[in-house]
Amino acid sequence: MAEKGLPTRFDNEAELEEVMTRPDPGLIADLARLEGDIAILGVGGKMGPTLARMAKRAAPGKRIIGVARFSEPGLEAKLTSQGVDCVRADLLDRGQVQGLPDVANVVYMAGRKFGSQGAEDLTWAMNVHAPALVAERYAKARIAFFSTGCVYPFVDIRHGGATETAPLHPPPGDYAASCVGRERMFQYGARAHGTRIVAIRLNYAIDTRYGVLHDVATKVMRGQPVDVTSGHVNVIWQGDANAWALRSLHLAANPGDAINVTGPETVSIRWLAEAFGAHFGKQAIIVGQEADTGWLNNAARAFKLFGYPRVPLETLIGWVADWMASGKASLGKETHFDTRDGVF
């Protein structure tokens, strides 16, 4: 069921981020019973700043520490103004990782995907070596680390998506393989040190400024063809994904646990394109034919634990369509959801 009182549109980024970081009662209750402060490693990415702000709003009495290189101008000052303690560090530097503050809880968000082709060594370093350093440094903490549905093999689009018990045998490509490596490094840390861990296997968080919906809507607005070969996806509002990631700290276990985080629908890209076409008064240009398989997650376990997402798909489509039609900001970062060969 959708949350009551959701806006029909956002006038600006401040309104968008206020709604996106608004904690629900379940998150507030879970963080209240969580012992210790929280460090968010890799806070400078697309999701990190809103996750950090949500954590602080949900648990104002806890110290929320955001760790990143802070290469984006103004981000450190913005997070500091929101009550987040910022620490500059390069997670590939063992000395800097060892010097990070002691905390009882870690949300690990660092990773590398785009630009992997031609710089595979850096992708493997960020996705495998950095987690190994963090697992060693925070051996006594609970660690909820972001992973991806790309660790699973392609599954039949008619069968509801891969569950957490599916084998980790991704299709070819350095990115997906290195994401399995990330999970293995945290699993090794759990076995070697007794660390409690949980993998958050996320499939496509949605923000009005980027994401699968943004990518499809952009093509429809510009009159560009939408290739539906990778014809089905799972999506979830970024606010819901962030809340579930924070609540997942309670799931951290030894030798390890995992949870799929995404929405309930297997969403047709063709249907999305036509829906945006209706919003924009344009005919969607469709090319290709839907494959029988795709990267899809089944999040039934998350729904049982956390309930269904607060923001339904139709609301997300309306938000993205309005945001783009009014010419508001884009992050300019494509998801490449239509990539099937694993080359990013």
C-alpha positions in Angstrom: 0.0 0.0 0.0 1.3 3.5 -0.9 2.1 5.8 1.9 -0.6 8.4 2.5 0.3 12.0 1.9 2.9 11.5 -0.9 3.3 14.5 -3.1 2.2 14.5 -6.7 5.4 16.3 -7.8 8.5 18.0 -6.6 9.3 21.7 -7.2 13.0 21.4 -6.5 15.8 19.1 -5.3 15.3 20.3 -1.7 11.8 19.0 -1.7 12.8 15.8 -3.4 15.5 15.0 -0.9 13.3 15.9 2.1 10.8 13.3 1.0 13.5 10.8 0.0 15.2 11.0 3.5 12.0 11.0 5.6 12.3 8.0 7.9 9.3 5.8 8.5 8.3 4.4 11.9 9.9 1.0 11.2 13.3 2.5 10.5 13.1 4.8 13.6 12.2 1.8 15.8 14.9 -0.4 14.3 17.7 2.1 14.7 16.5 2.9 18.3 17.2 -0.7 19.3 20.5 -0.9 17.3 23.4 -0.5 19.6 26.2 1.8 18.6 26.9 4.5 16.0 26.9 4.0 12.2 29.7 4.6 9.7 28.7 4.8 6.0 31.7 4.0 3.8 31.4 5.3 0.3 28.9 8.0 1.3 29.8 10.1 -1.8 27.9 8.0 -4.4 24.4 8.5 -5.8 22.6 6.9 -2.8 25.0 7.6 0.0 24.2 11.3 0.9 20.5 10.6 1.2 21.1 7.4 3.2 23.3 9.3 5.6 20.7 12.1 6.1 17.9 9.5 6.5 20.0 7.7 9.2 20.5 11.0 11.1 16.9 11.9 10.9 15.8 8.5 12.1 18.4 8.4 14.9 19.4 11.9 15.9 21.1 10.7 19.0 23.6 8.4 17.1 26.8 9.5 15.5 26.5 9.1 11.8 29.9 9.1 10.1 30.2 9.5 6.3 33.5 8.3 4.8 34.5 9.2 1.2 37.2 11.1 -0.7 34.6 13.9 -1.2 35.6 14.8 -4.7 32.2 16.4 -5.4 32.4 20.1 -4.5 30.1 21.1 -1.7 29.0 17.6 -0.6 31.1 17.5 2.6 29.7 20.8 3.7 26.2 19.8 2.9 26.4 16.5 4.9 28.0 18.3 7.8 25.1 20.8 7.9 22.8 17.8 8.1 24.5 16.5 11.2 26.7 13.9 9.5 30.3 13.7 10.7 32.5 13.6 7.5 35.8 11.7 7.3 38.0 11.9 4.2 39.6 8.6 3.3 40.6 6.5 0.3 39.3 3.0 0.9 42.1 1.6 -1.2 44.7 2.8 1.2 45.2 0.3 4.0 46.6 2.9 6.4 43.7 5.3 5.9 41.2 2.4 6.4 42.9 1.3 9.6 42.7 4.9 10.8 38.9 5.1 10.5 36.8 5.7 13.6 35.7 2.7 15.7 32.0 2.0 15.3 29.6 -0.9 16.0 27.8 -0.7 12.6 29.0 -0.2 9.1 27.0 0.4 5.9 29.4 -0.3 3.0 28.4 1.5 -0.3 31.7 1.9 -2.2 32.1 0.2 -5.6 32.9 0.7 -9.2 30.8 -0.2 -12.2 30.9 2.3 -15.1 34.2 2.7 -16.9 35.2 -0.9 -16.0 36.0 -1.7 -19.6 39.7 -0.7 -20.1 40.3 -0.3 -16.4 39.4 -3.7 -15.1 42.2 -3.6 -12.5 40.6 -0.6 -10.8 37.2 -2.2 -10.9 38.6 -5.3 -9.2 40.5 -3.2 -6.7 37.4 -1.2 -5.7 35.0 -4.2 -5.6 37.3 -6.8 -4.1 40.4 -5.3 -2.5 38.7 -2.5 -0.7 36.1 -4.8 0.9 38.9 -7.1 2.1 40.5 -4.1 3.9 37.2 -3.0 5.4 36.4 -6.5 6.5 39.7 -6.7 8.3 39.4 -3.2 9.9 35.8 -3.7 11.1 36.1 -7.3 12.2 34.0 -6.7 15.3 31.3 -4.6 13.7 28.0 -5.4 12.0 28.5 -4.8 8.3 25.6 -4.3 5.8 27.2 -4.0 2.4 25.7 -3.1 -0.9 25.8 -5.8 -3.6 23.8 -6.2 -6.8 21.4 -8.5 -8.6 24.2 -8.9 -11.1 25.7 -11.5 -8.9 22.9 -13.9 -10.0 22.7 -15.6 -13.3 20.1 -14.5 -15.8 16.8 -16.0 -14.9 13.5 -16.7 -16.8 11.5 -13.5 -16.8 8.3 -15.5 -16.0 9.5 -17.1 -12.8 9.6 -14.1 -10.4 13.3 -13.4 -10.2 16.3 -15.0 -8.3 15.9 -15.5 -4.6 18.7 -15.2 -2.0 19.3 -18.9 -2.2 20.2 -18.8 -5.9 23.8 -19.7 -6.8 26.2 -16.8 -7.4 27.1 -17.5 -11.0 26.8 -14.2 -12.9 27.0 -13.9 -16.7 30.3 -12.8 -18.2 31.9 -9.4 -17.4 34.4 -8.0 -15.0 31.8 -5.9 -13.1 29.5 -8.8 -12.2 32.3 -11.1 -11.4 34.0 -8.6 -9.2 30.8 -8.1 -7.3 30.8 -11.8 -6.5 34.3 -11.2 -5.4 33.1 -8.4 -3.0 30.7 -10.8 -1.4 33.4 -13.5 -1.1 35.8 -11.0 0.6 33.2 -10.1 3.2 32.3 -13.8 3.7 36.0 -14.5 4.2 36.1 -11.7 6.8 33.1 -13.3 8.5 34.8 -16.7 8.6 38.2 -15.4 9.7 37.0 -12.9 12.3 33.5 -13.8 13.3 32.2 -10.6 11.7 28.4 -10.3 11.3 27.5 -9.4 7.7 24.6 -9.0 5.3 24.7 -8.5 1.6 22.1 -6.0 0.2 21.5 -7.2 -3.3 19.9 -4.1 -4.9 18.2 -4.0 -8.2 17.8 -0.4 -9.5 17.1 2.3 -7.0 15.0 5.1 -8.5 15.5 8.9 -8.1 13.9 11.4 -10.3 17.4 12.5 -11.4 18.7 9.1 -12.5 17.7 5.5 -12.8 16.0 3.1 -15.2 12.8 5.2 -15.4 14.9 8.3 -16.0 16.8 6.5 -18.8 13.7 5.3 -20.6 11.9 8.6 -20.2 14.9 10.4 -21.6 14.9 8.3 -24.8 11.1 8.8 -25.2 11.4 12.6 -24.7 14.2 12.8 -27.3 12.4 10.6 -29.8 15.2 8.1 -29.5 14.6 4.3 -29.9 14.1 2.3 -26.8 15.8 -1.2 -27.2 13.7 -3.7 -25.3 16.0 -6.7 -25.7 16.7 -6.4 -22.0 13.0 -6.1 -21.6 12.3 -6.5 -17.9 13.7 -4.9 -14.7 13.0 -4.5 -11.0 13.0 -1.0 -9.5 12.5 0.6 -6.1 12.3 4.1 -4.8 15.6 5.2 -3.4 14.1 6.2 -0.1 12.7 2.7 0.4 16.0 1.1 -0.6 18.0 3.3 1.8 15.6 2.6 4.7 15.7 -1.2 4.1 19.5 -1.1 3.9 19.7 0.6 7.3 17.2 -1.8 8.8 19.2 -4.7 7.4 21.9 -4.1 10.0 19.8 -6.2 12.3 20.1 -9.1 9.8 23.9 -9.1 9.9 24.9 -12.6 10.9 27.8 -15.0 11.0 28.7 -16.7 8.7 26.6 -14.3 6.7 23.2 -13.4 5.3 21.8 -11.7 2.2 18.6 -9.9 1.2 17.2 -8.8 -2.1 16.1 -5.2 -2.1 13.8 -4.2 -5.0 10.2 -3.6 -5.9 7.5 -6.3 -6.3 6.9 -5.9 -10.1 8.7 -7.5 -13.0 8.5 -4.3 -15.0 8.3 -4.3 -18.8 10.6 -1.8 -20.5 8.1 -1.7 -23.4 5.3 -0.8 -21.0 7.4 1.9 -19.3 8.3 3.5 -22.7 4.6 3.6 -23.7 3.7 5.0 -20.2 6.2 7.8 -20.6 5.0 8.4 -24.2 1.5 8.9 -22.8 2.8 11.4 -20.2 4.8 13.4 -22.8 2.3 13.1 -25.7 4.8 11.3 -27.8 4.9 7.9 -29.6 7.6 5.7 -28.0 9.9 4.2 -30.6 10.5 0.5 -29.8 13.2 -1.6 -31.3 14.3 -5.2 -30.6 12.5 -8.1 -29.1 12.4 -9.0 -25.4 14.8 -11.7 -24.3 13.4 -14.6 -22.3 15.9 -14.0 -19.5 17.2 -11.1 -17.5 18.8 -9.9 -14.2 15.8 -10.0 -11.9 15.5 -10.3 -8.1 12.7 -11.7 -6.0 12.4 -9.6 -2.9 9.6 -11.6 -1.1 11.8 -11.9 2.0 12.3 -8.1 2.3 8.5 -7.6 1.9 7.9 -10.0 4.8 10.5 -8.2 7.0 9.8 -4.6 6.0 6.5 -4.5 4.2 6.0 -3.4 0.6 7.7 -0.2 -0.7 6.0 3.0 0.5 6.2 4.5 -3.0 4.4 2.5 -5.8 5.5 2.2 -9.4 2.8 4.4 -10.8 3.8 7.2 -8.4 7.4 6.9 -9.4 6.5 7.1 -13.1 4.5 10.3 -12.5 7.3 11.8 -10.4 9.9 11.1 -13.1 7.7 12.3 -15.9 6.9 15.6 -14.2 10.5 16.2 -13.2 11.8 15.7 -16.7 9.0 17.5 -18.5 9.7 20.6 -16.4 13.4 20.5 -17.2 14.8 19.9 -13.8 18.3 18.6 -13.0 19.7 15.2 -14.1 22.8 13.5 -12.7 23.8 12.5 -16.2 24.5 9.0 -15.1 22.9 6.2 -17.2 22.2 2.9 -15.6 23.0 0.9 -18.8 20.2 -1.5 -17.7 20.0 -2.7 -21.4 23.6 -4.1 -21.2 23.5 -7.9 -21.4 27.2 -8.7 -22.2 28.5 -7.5 -18.8 30.7 -4.8 -20.4 30.2 -1.4 -18.7 
